[in-house]
Amino acid sequence: MTKWWMVRAGDNNELIPEWQVNKIASIGWPQLGDPRKFASREKFVEHSHVIYADQKPGTRLSWAGQVWRYYNEVALNDRVITYSRETREYMLGTVTKAPEYRTDINALYPNVISVDWESKRIPRDLFSQRAKYSLGSTLTVFRIDDWQEEILALFHQTPAAPVNVTVRDEEAAEFNTEEFEGRAKSLIEDRVDKLDPWEMQELVAGLLQAMGYQTKVSPKGPDGGSGCAGSPGCVRVREADHQGAGQA
């Protein structure tokens, strides 16, 4: 059965150009070494507890678990997607070679699979809210089988049926506070991105108030702009269009 995976392209999506040029996807934790040298997942996890002794036990378990799954579950012809935060789009690809440990491309991300990336991308805003939440996980590697129909439907621009989400035991065990905060941040970014200029000025005014400023929302100006003024500090924020216009 073909499995579907989300693989994060580095902490800040900085790996996407490298992935496209080399037709790969890669994950980090180089300090753990080659997982294939360990007889079992338990031995590999024990190793991670030593290597990352300064990290929380749950974090060590999560990191080692993701690398182990990457090598032992990702297979030829599996489907892979990744997210570009810069363009707010998902890339879709197919695994053409099983995972291998190699440092010749990027020594910081030595766990590599070969991937045939599609040139077409899928805008994040087209996904259902439930899909956005699931795909917004901060784990580096995780299964997304439940969303394959919606992904393919959007890729081919056809309607998708409702989805029943399956929570896998190993992924539930890896859940932690950082994961929850990451998903929440992703949802907040989606909401903020959809604000119109007038809603944006109210948000900015509220943030300034939370920082201890007194704010006054300005009325609509002749140029159609919006803005708010705050004190102390003689702060003034003005924005005509938060999705691309200039600020003063």
N, C-alpha and C positions, 0 to 999 in steps of 0.2 A: 504494500500500500504506500502510495506517495504521501510523504509527510510535508507539512508546511511549517516554516520557521521564520521568526523575526530575528535578525542579527543586527545589532547596533554598530554603526560605523564610527567607533571611537566616542570619546566623551563629548565632542563638539562636531560630529559628522565630518571630521577632518580627513577621514580615510576614503571618502567616496571617490575623489579623483584617482587615487591609487588603485582602488578596486576596479574602476572602469578600465584603466589602462592595462592592468595585469589580468583582468577577468577573474577576480577572486573575491572572497569575503574572508575576513580574518578577525580573530579576537586576541586579547592580550594575556595578562598574567604570566609573563615570561619566566618569572622567578620559580614557577611551579615545574618548569621543565617539560619534557615529553611525557604525557600521561600513559603512553603505550609501554613505558618501562615499569609500570606498577601493575601488580598482579590482580588488584581488585579496587573497586571504588573506595572501600574502607581504608585501604593502604594509602590511596591518593589523598583522601580527606585528612588522615593522620599527618601526612606530609605537609598539607596546607596549614595545619595547626602550628607546625614548627616554623614554617616560612613566614607566615603572617601572624606571629604571636602577639603583635601589638594591636591587632584588629579584634573586634567582637567575635565570639564563637559563631553566632548566626551569620555574620558576614563571611567568615572563613568557609563555612559550610556552603553558602550560596555560591561563592566564587569557584570553589573546587567542583561543586556539583554541575555548574554550567559548563566548565571545561570538559568534565568527564562525559556529559551527555553529548557534547559537540562531537567527540571522537567516537562514541559508541552508538549513537543513534542517527546522526546525519548521514544520509546515504545517497548514492548516485541517483539522479533524476528527482530528488526531493526539490521542492520549490522554496525559494528564499525571497524575503522582502526586507528592505531597509528604508529608513526615513531620512529625508533631507530637511532639516529644520530651516535651512536658508531659503529653500523654495517652497516649503510646506507640501512636499510631494513624496509619494512612496515609489521606490524602484522595485521591480520584479525580475527575478532570475531563476535559473535552473542549475542545480548542482551537476557538474560534469566530471568531478573527481573527488573521491572521498577525502576526509581530513588528513592532513599531514603536518608534521612539525618542521618548519623551515624558517631560517633567519635571514635569507638572502634578500627578501623584499623589504621587510621592516622588522628589525629585531625586537621591537617593543610589542609587536602583534604577530607572534610566530605560529599561531594555530590557524592553518590556512585550508580553505576549500576552494576548488576551482568553480567558477560560476559564469554561466552565459547570461549576461544582463540584457534585458529588453531595452530598446531605446525609448519606448513609450513609458510615461510616468502617470501616476494616479494622484490627483490633488486630494489632500487630506479632507477638505471641506465636503467632498462628495460622500464620505463614509457616514454610516449611521452613528448616533451618539454612543451606542453600546460598543460598536467596533472601535471607535476612537478611544474609548476607555480601555479596552482590552489591549489594543495595539500600543497604547501609551505607557505600558509597563516599562520600568527603568532597568529591568534585567537585560543583560547583554544578549543572551540567547534564550529563546523560549518558543514553545509550540503554539501555532495559531491555526490548527486544523479547522476549528469551528468557523473560521472566517474565510475559508477558501472560496466558497460560492460567491460571497459578496465581493471579494477581491477580483475574481475572474469576471463577474458581471460588470463591475466598474471598468475593468480593463477592456472589455468588449462592448461596454455601454449597453448592457441588457439588465432588466430588473432582477433582483435577488430575493429569495424567500427569507422569512424571518429566521433568526438563528437561536438555537438553544445552546448556551455556553457550557462546556464541560471543564471543570476544574480538576486538574491532575494532581495526584497526591504529592509528587516530587516538587511541583511548582508551588503548591500550597505551603509546603515545608520551608521553601526558600523565601516566603513573603516576610518582609520586615518593615520597619518604620520608614526607611528610605524609599522603599518601593511605593508605599502609600502616598508619601509626599510627592514623589515623582509623578504619579498618575494625577494627583490633584493639581499640580502645577501645569500639566499638559492641558487639563480641562479648563483651567483659568485662562491660559493663553488663548485657547479657542474662543472663549467668551469675550475677552478683551479685543481680540482681532475683529470681532463683528460689531463693535460699538460704533455708532455714528459720532460725528464731531461733538454734538451737544451732550451725548452720554459720556464721551471721553472727558469733557471738561468737568463734569460732575464727579467723575472718578478721580481726576487729578486734584480737585478741590478737597475731596474726602481724604485722599492720601496726605495732602498737606496739613489738614486738620489733625490727622492721626500723629503727625510729626510735631505737633505743637504750634502750628501756625493758625492765625485767623485768616479766613479766606472770604473773598467776595467774587461771585461768578459774574462776569461781565455780560451785558446784553449783546445780542447779535449786532455786529458792526456792519458798515456799508459794504465791506468786501466779503461778507458772508462768513467771516471767521468767528471763532469762539475762543474764550479764554477765561482765566481766573487770576485774581491777584491775591497775594498773601503777605502777611506781616507777622512777626518781625523778620528782618532780613531783606526787606524790599524785594520780595520774590514775585516775578510775574511770568506766567506761562501762557503762551498763546499758540493755538494750533488750528489751522483751517481744515486739515485733513490728516488724521493720524496714520493713514495708510499710504502716505507718500508726499504730502505737502510739507513745506518748510515750517520752521518754528522760530519764534522771536521772543 
